[in-house]
C-alpha cells in the first residue's frame, strides 16, 4: 500500500481537480505551483474594472458537453451563469459554420455582414460541402482551396476555425468546422478562476516555487528551484506540456512521451480586453460572438446579462497575427476600431489590458490542440502512467483536448489511477468515444 503524500505538480484546473478528488477520499496531498496564484490559464481579472465587472484572461466558455466540469462546479459549490446561444444548428447542417452564421456577427474583408448575407454564405458553404465532402485528415485551408470557396465564404470558414481552436486555418483539421457545433455556453460567475480558488481552499498548496527535478527511483522525491524537497508515494504531473519539459525526471520520461510533447502545436497568442462606456450598444452587437478574418479571430462581451453600465469586450489574437500583442496600445487601438465598426458609432475606452499567453514561459500559448485523427494515440501516450508518475492536463485527453473540460477530466482520471478506481464515464462520454472510433 502507498504511504506518504501524493505530490501534484501544477495548480491549474487539472492539478487541483486531482488533488481535490484525492483529498475528499482522505488522501494526503501536496500541490506545488510555480506561479504565485492558483488556476494556471484559468485566470480572471477582477480588479480595476468599473462597476465591479470582471473578465477572464484564459478559458471561460463552458458548453453543454462539459459534463465533468459542470459536475465539479456543483460539487464545489461554484455558480454557473445563465446559458447564451452562440449558434443555431439544424438537424441537416453539413458544417459547424452554418449554425454560427444564423446567430453571430461576421466582419469579413472589412465589411460587417448583415443576416441575409450570412445566410447566403451558409447556403454556399453547404453547397461546397455537398460537392466536396471533407476528408478526416484534411486541413481547413486545404479544403477551402479544394472547394474553391469565394473570398467571403473562405474568410468566414477561416474566422470560425480560428475561433474554435485558436490556430491558423493551415494548422487545424476540418473536424472543427464540420463537427457538431456547441450551441449554448455558460460562464462561471465571478470568473473561471473562482473554481480554482474554491478547489484550493482546503488543500496544501505551495505557491511561487517551480519544480526543478523529480526522482522516481524507489519513492518519489520532488525538488523545487528554491531547494525545497518533498518525498511522497506518487507524483501527478499536471503542469502544461511546455512547463513539464522544463522539469528534470530521473529516470527520464520514456522517449515516446517526450516525442509526443514535442509534436504538440501551441495556439500562440493571447487576449485583448477593453471596457467601454457605451455598454448597452456594445452588448447589443457583441452579446453573441463577433468573428473576423482580421487580426482578431473572435470577440464577445464577458458579462452579457447586464442591463446598463459599461461593457467589457474580450478578443483573441493568435497565429500569424500574434506579433500585434507585443504592442499593447496598438492592440487596444485595433480593438477600438473593430468595436466602432460593429456598433457603427464612436466608442470610449475606459480601460484596456493585453494578456499575451505566447510570451508566458510556462504556458507558451493559449491552448494546445493536437491533430484530430492522431488525438487518441497522442493522448494515450501522454496520459500513460509509469514509475509512480501520473500525467494530467488538458493536452492528455483525446476527446476535448485543449479545453477546460479536458483539464477536469484529466485530473479526475489521474486521481482515479492513484486511488485504483475504475475510470468513470457518463453514457454520453461513451457514445462520444464510440462515434469517434
C-alpha positions in Angstrom: 0.0 0.0 0.0 1.2 3.5 -0.8 2.4 5.6 2.1 3.2 9.3 2.1 1.5 12.1 0.2 0.7 12.3 -3.4 2.6 15.3 -4.8 0.8 17.2 -7.5 2.8 19.5 -9.8 0.7 22.4 -11.1 -2.2 24.2 -9.5 -4.2 24.6 -12.7 -7.6 23.0 -13.1 -6.2 19.6 -13.9 -3.9 19.5 -10.8 -6.4 21.0 -8.4 -9.1 18.6 -9.6 -6.8 15.7 -9.0 -5.8 17.0 -5.6 -9.3 17.9 -4.5 -10.6 14.5 -5.5 -7.8 12.7 -3.6 -8.3 14.9 -0.5 -12.0 14.0 -0.5 -11.0 10.4 -0.2 -8.8 11.1 2.8 -5.5 11.1 0.9 -2.7 13.4 1.9 -1.8 15.7 -1.0 0.8 18.5 -1.5 0.3 20.8 -4.5 3.4 22.6 -5.9 2.8 25.6 -8.2 5.4 27.7 -10.0 3.2 30.8 -10.2 2.1 33.0 -7.2 -1.5 32.1 -7.8 -3.7 29.1 -8.5 -5.6 28.4 -11.7 -3.0 28.2 -14.4 -4.7 29.5 -17.6 -8.0 29.7 -15.5 -7.0 33.2 -14.7 -9.5 36.0 -14.0 -9.1 39.8 -13.9 -11.4 41.2 -11.2 -9.7 44.4 -10.0 -9.8 47.9 -11.6 -12.8 47.5 -13.9 -15.7 49.9 -13.5 -19.0 48.8 -11.9 -17.4 45.7 -10.3 -17.1 44.0 -13.6 -14.6 41.2 -14.3 -13.2 39.2 -17.2 -11.0 36.2 -17.9 -7.5 36.1 -19.4 -7.9 32.4 -20.2 -10.7 29.9 -20.8 -14.2 31.0 -20.0 -16.8 29.3 -22.2 -18.5 26.2 -20.9 -20.6 24.3 -23.4 -23.3 21.7 -23.0 -20.9 18.8 -23.3 -18.7 19.9 -20.4 -20.2 17.4 -18.0 -17.2 16.8 -15.8 -16.7 20.5 -15.4 -20.3 21.3 -14.6 -20.5 18.4 -12.1 -17.3 19.6 -10.4 -18.8 23.1 -10.1 -21.9 21.6 -8.5 -19.8 19.6 -6.1 -17.6 22.5 -5.1 -20.4 25.0 -4.8 -19.4 27.2 -7.7 -22.2 29.1 -9.6 -22.6 28.9 -13.3 -24.3 31.8 -15.2 -27.2 31.5 -17.5 -26.6 29.9 -20.9 -26.3 32.0 -24.0 -26.7 30.7 -27.6 -23.8 31.3 -29.9 -25.1 29.1 -32.7 -28.5 27.8 -34.0 -27.7 24.4 -35.6 -30.2 22.5 -37.6 -30.5 18.7 -38.0 -29.4 18.7 -41.6 -26.5 21.0 -41.3 -23.3 19.8 -43.1 -21.0 22.2 -41.3 -20.5 23.8 -37.9 -20.3 27.1 -39.6 -24.0 27.1 -40.7 -25.2 27.3 -37.1 -22.9 30.2 -36.3 -23.9 32.1 -39.4 -27.5 32.1 -38.1 -26.6 33.9 -34.9 -23.2 35.5 -34.9 -21.8 38.7 -36.4 -19.2 38.4 -39.2 -16.7 41.1 -40.2 -15.1 39.8 -43.5 -12.8 41.8 -45.7 -13.6 44.9 -43.6 -17.4 44.6 -44.1 -19.9 43.8 -41.4 -22.2 41.3 -43.0 -26.0 41.6 -42.5 -28.0 38.5 -41.7 -29.1 37.9 -45.3 -25.5 37.9 -46.4 -24.7 35.4 -43.6 -27.5 33.1 -44.6 -26.5 33.3 -48.3 -22.9 32.4 -47.4 -24.2 29.5 -45.2 -26.0 28.2 -48.3 -22.9 28.5 -50.5 -20.8 26.7 -47.9 -23.4 23.9 -47.7 -23.3 23.5 -51.5 -19.5 23.3 -51.4 -19.6 20.7 -48.6 -22.0 18.6 -50.7 -19.9 18.8 -53.8 -16.5 18.4 -52.0 -17.0 16.3 -48.8 -14.1 17.0 -46.4 -11.7 14.2 -45.6 -11.0 13.4 -41.9 -7.2 14.1 -42.4 -7.8 17.3 -44.3 -6.6 20.7 -43.1 -9.1 23.6 -43.2 -7.1 25.7 -45.6 -6.7 22.7 -47.9 -10.5 22.1 -48.0 -11.1 25.8 -48.6 -8.9 25.7 -51.7 -10.1 22.3 -52.9 -13.7 23.5 -52.7 -12.8 26.8 -54.5 -14.7 28.9 -52.0 -15.2 32.5 -52.9 -13.4 35.2 -50.9 -16.3 35.9 -48.5 -17.0 32.3 -47.7 -13.3 31.5 -47.4 -13.0 34.3 -44.9 -15.9 33.0 -42.9 -14.5 29.5 -42.7 -11.1 30.8 -41.6 -12.7 33.0 -38.9 -14.7 30.2 -37.4 -11.9 27.7 -37.5 -9.6 30.2 -35.8 -12.1 30.9 -33.1 -12.7 27.3 -32.3 -9.1 26.2 -31.9 -7.1 29.4 -31.8 -4.9 28.2 -34.7 -4.4 29.4 -38.2 -6.6 27.6 -40.8 -3.5 25.9 -42.2 -2.7 24.4 -38.8 -6.1 22.9 -37.8 -8.0 20.0 -39.2 -11.5 20.1 -40.7 -13.3 18.5 -37.7 -13.5 22.0 -36.1 -15.7 23.3 -38.9 -17.5 20.1 -39.9 -18.3 18.7 -36.4 -21.3 19.3 -34.3 -21.5 23.0 -33.1 -21.7 24.0 -29.5 -25.0 25.9 -29.4 -25.1 27.1 -25.8 -22.3 28.4 -23.5 -22.2 29.3 -19.8 -19.5 31.0 -17.7 -18.5 30.7 -14.1 -19.9 33.6 -12.1 -17.0 35.8 -10.9 -14.6 34.3 -13.5 -13.2 30.9 -14.2 -10.5 31.3 -11.5 -13.3 31.1 -8.9 -13.4 27.4 -9.4 -9.6 27.0 -8.9 -9.8 29.1 -5.8 -12.6 27.0 -4.4 -10.8 23.7 -5.1 -7.7 25.0 -3.4 -9.4 26.3 -0.2 -8.6 23.3 2.0 -5.6 22.0 0.1 -1.9 22.3 1.0 -0.8 24.4 -1.9 2.8 25.8 -2.1 3.0 28.8 -4.5 5.8 30.5 -6.3 8.4 27.8 -6.3 8.8 26.0 -9.6 9.7 22.3 -9.6 13.2 21.5 -10.9 13.6 17.7 -10.5 11.6 14.6 -9.9 13.3 11.5 -8.7 11.3 8.3 -9.3 13.8 5.8 -8.0 12.0 3.9 -5.3 9.8 6.5 -3.7 9.1 9.9 -5.3 11.2 12.9 -4.4 10.3 16.3 -5.9 12.8 19.2 -5.6 12.0 22.8 -6.3 14.2 25.6 -7.6 14.3 27.1 -4.0 15.9 23.9 -2.8 12.8 22.5 -1.0 12.4 18.8 -1.2 9.2 16.7 -0.9 9.0 12.9 -0.5 5.9 11.1 -1.5 4.4 7.9 -2.7 3.3 9.1 -6.1 3.5 12.2 -8.3 0.9 13.7 -10.6 2.5 16.0 -13.2 -0.3 18.4 -14.1 2.0 21.1 -15.5 1.4 22.2 -19.0 3.4 20.5 -21.7 6.0 23.3 -22.1 6.4 23.5 -18.3 6.7 19.7 -18.0 9.7 19.6 -20.4 11.5 22.1 -18.1 11.5 19.5 -15.3 14.3 17.0 -14.9 12.9 13.5 -14.4 15.1 10.7 -13.1 14.9 8.3 -14.8 14.0 10.3 -17.8 10.5 10.1 -19.2 10.0 7.5 -21.9 11.1 8.5 -25.4 7.6 8.2 -26.8 6.2 10.6 -24.2 8.8 13.2 -24.8 8.3 12.9 -28.6 4.5 13.3 -28.2 5.0 16.5 -26.2 7.4 17.9 -28.8 4.8 17.1 -31.6 2.2 19.4 -30.0 1.3 22.7 -31.7 0.5 25.5 -29.3 -2.0 28.2 -30.1 0.4 31.1 -29.9 -1.4 34.3 -29.0 -3.5 35.9 -26.3 -6.4 38.1 -25.4 -7.0 41.8 -25.9 -9.6 43.1 -23.4 -11.2 46.6 -23.1 -14.0 48.2 -21.2 -16.2 50.7 -23.0 -18.6 53.4 -21.7 -21.3 52.6 -24.4 -22.3 49.4 -22.7 -25.8 48.8 -24.0 -24.9 49.5 -27.6 -21.9 47.1 -27.4 -23.8 44.4 -25.6 -26.4 44.6 -28.3 -23.9 43.7 -31.0 -21.3 41.7 -29.1 -23.7 39.6 -27.0 -23.1 36.8 -29.5 -19.7 36.1 -31.0 -18.2 38.6 -33.5 -16.0 36.7 -36.0 -13.4 38.4 -38.2 -10.8 37.5 -40.8 -8.6 40.3 -39.5 -6.2 40.2 -36.6 -8.9 39.3 -34.1 -10.5 35.9 -34.7 -13.4 36.3 -32.3 -14.8 38.9 -29.8 -17.6 38.9 -27.3 -18.9 40.7 -24.1 -18.0 38.8 -21.0 -21.0 39.9 -18.9 -23.7 39.7 -21.5 -26.5 39.6 -18.9 -26.0 43.2 -17.6 -28.5 45.9 -18.2 -26.9 49.3 -18.1 -23.3 50.4 -17.3 -20.2 49.8 -19.4 -19.3 46.6 -21.3 -16.1 44.6 -21.4 -15.2 43.2 -24.8 -12.8 40.2 -24.9 -11.0 39.3 -28.1 -8.4 36.8 -29.3 -5.4 37.3 -31.4 -3.4 34.1 -32.3 -1.4 32.6 -35.1 0.3 34.7 -37.6 -1.2 38.0 -36.2 0.3 37.3 -32.7 3.1 39.9 -33.2 0.4 42.6 -32.7 0.3 41.6 -29.0 3.8 42.9 -28.4 2.5 46.5 -28.7 -0.3 46.8 -26.1 -1.6 50.2 -27.2 -1.6 49.2 -30.9 -3.6 46.0 -29.9 -6.1 48.1 -28.0 -6.4 50.6 -30.8 -7.2 47.8 -33.3 -9.9 46.6 -30.9 -11.3 50.2 -30.6 -11.5 50.3 -34.4 -13.3 47.0 -34.6 -15.9 47.8 -31.9 -16.5 51.2 -33.6 -17.2 49.5 -36.9 -19.5 46.8 -35.4 -21.6 49.2 -33.4 -21.4 51.9 -36.1 -20.7 54.7 -33.8 -17.7 56.1 -31.8 -16.8 54.4 -28.5 -15.0 55.5 -25.4 -12.5 53.1 -23.9 -12.3 53.2 -20.1 -9.6 50.7 -19.6 -7.7 48.0 -21.5 -5.4 45.0 -20.9 -3.5 42.6 -23.0 -2.6 39.1 -21.9 0.0 37.5 -24.2 0.0 33.8 -23.3 2.5 33.2 -26.1 5.1 35.2 -24.1 4.4 33.3 -20.9 7.3 30.9 -20.4 5.2 28.3 -18.7 2.1 28.4 -20.9 3.7 29.4 -24.3 0.2 29.6 -25.8 -3.5 30.0 -25.3 -4.0 26.2 -25.5 -2.8 23.0 -27.2 -4.9 21.2 -29.8 -3.4 18.0 -31.3 -4.3 17.0 -34.8 -7.8 15.3 -34.5 -7.1 11.9 -36.2 -4.0 11.5 -34.1 -5.5 12.6 -30.8 -6.2 9.1 -29.4 -2.7 7.9 -30.0 -1.1 11.2 -28.7 -3.3 11.4 -25.6 -2.8 7.7 -24.8 0.9 8.2 -24.9 0.9 11.3 -22.9 -1.5 10.0 -20.2 0.2 6.7 -19.7 1.3 6.1 -16.1 4.8 4.8 -15.4 7.2 4.7 -12.4 4.6 6.1 -9.9 4.1 9.1 -12.2 0.7 10.1 -13.4 0.1 12.7 -16.1 -2.8 15.2 -16.2 -3.5 18.3 -18.2 -5.9 19.3 -21.0 -3.4 18.0 -23.6 -3.6 14.5 -22.2 -7.3 13.9 -23.0 -8.3 12.9 -26.6 -12.0 13.9 -26.6 -11.8 17.6 -25.8 -8.1 18.4 -25.9 -7.2 21.9 -25.0 -10.4 22.8 -23.2 -11.5 23.4 -19.6 -13.4 20.1 -19.7 -10.3 18.2 -20.7 -8.4 19.6 -17.8 -11.0 18.5 -15.3 -11.4 15.1 -16.9 -7.6 14.5 -16.8 -7.4 15.5 -13.2 -10.2 13.1 -12.3 -8.5 10.3 -14.3 -5.2 10.8 -12.5 -6.9 10.8 -9.1 -8.7 7.5 -10.1 -5.4 6.0 -11.1 -3.9 6.8 -7.7 -7.0 5.5 -5.9 -7.0 2.5 -8.2 -10.6 3.3 -9.0 -12.0 2.2 -12.4 -12.4 5.2 -14.7 -15.9 6.7 -14.7 -17.8 7.5 -17.9 -21.1 9.3 -18.4 -23.2 7.5 -21.0 -22.8 10.5 -23.3 -19.0 10.2 -23.0 -19.2 6.5 -24.1 -21.3 7.5 -27.1 -18.8 10.2 -28.0 -15.9 7.8 -27.9 -17.8 5.2 -29.9 -18.7 7.8 -32.5 -15.0 8.9 -32.8 -13.9 5.3 -33.1 
